[in-house]
Amino acid sequence: MHTIQAAHRKGEGMAKPVHAALGGVWIKCNFCQGDLFRDREVKLNSSGMEFMSLGWANESATGLICWSCGYVHLFVNKDIELYKQRKD
């Protein structure tokens, strides 16, 4: 179990790291000031919609998970721009 947790922390087996910008401003982590993230769509579920079995219709957000510390940032703004990290 220790090996799996260590690999997860190093970003192995996860999505490729991305840089992100919104309105021409580069996004940095609120906690550690890192600038690399992995992204994923996050559903913003509401109990009322779930109760009526309409969870699929809930609004979505872009989740940016800091590559360094794991802090999760949520953006509902659809204008967020993602850039793959360049290979050196």
N, C-alpha and C positions, 0 to 999 in steps of 0.2 A: 504493500500500500504506500509506503514511503516513496518508492520509485515513481509511481503514478502521479502523486502530488508534486514531486519535484519537477517532472516533465511538464506538468500543467503550468507551473509557475514560470517556466522558461519559454512558454509559448509554442512548445513542440506539439504538432498535430492539430493546430488551430488554424484559423484563417490567416491569410497574409496580412502583415501590418500595413496600415494606411496612415497618411497625413490627412487632416481635414481642415476645411476653411468654410466660413460663413460670411457672406458680404465682403469678401476680400481680406478678412482677418483670419489668420491661422489660429486654430484652436489648440490650447494647451490644457493639460490635466489640472483640475482645480486643486488636487492634493499634492502631487509631486512635480508638477510643471513639465511632465513628459509630453512629447509631441507625436508619439506613435500609438495607434489604437487598432483594435479589431472592431469590425462593425457588424451589426445585426439588426433586423427589424424586430421591434418590440410592440406587442399589442397593449393598448391602454384599456384594459377591460373594466367595465362598470358592472356592478352587481345587478342592476336593472336589466341590462341587455343580456347578461348571462342567465338570469332568471327566466327570460322569455326565449331562451335558446337562440339568441341573436348575437352571440359573442363575436362571430365572424365579421359583423358590421361595425365593430368598435374601431376607433381611430388608431392609427399606427404612429410610431415614433422611430427615429433612427437612434439606436443605442451605440455609443462609442465606449468601448472598454479599454482603459489605459493598459498598454502593453507592459508597462513597468510595475505599476502597483495594483491594477485591477479595479480602480475606481470607475463606476459606471456613470456616464453622462447621457442624458436623454434630450433629443432635439425633435420637436414636432415640426419645425420649419422644414419645408421640402426643398429649400434652396441650398442645403448643405452640400458641399462638394468634397468628394473623396479622391485621394491621389495615392496610387500604389507607391510603395517605397522603391526607389531606384536601386538596382544592383550595382555595386562598385566593381 
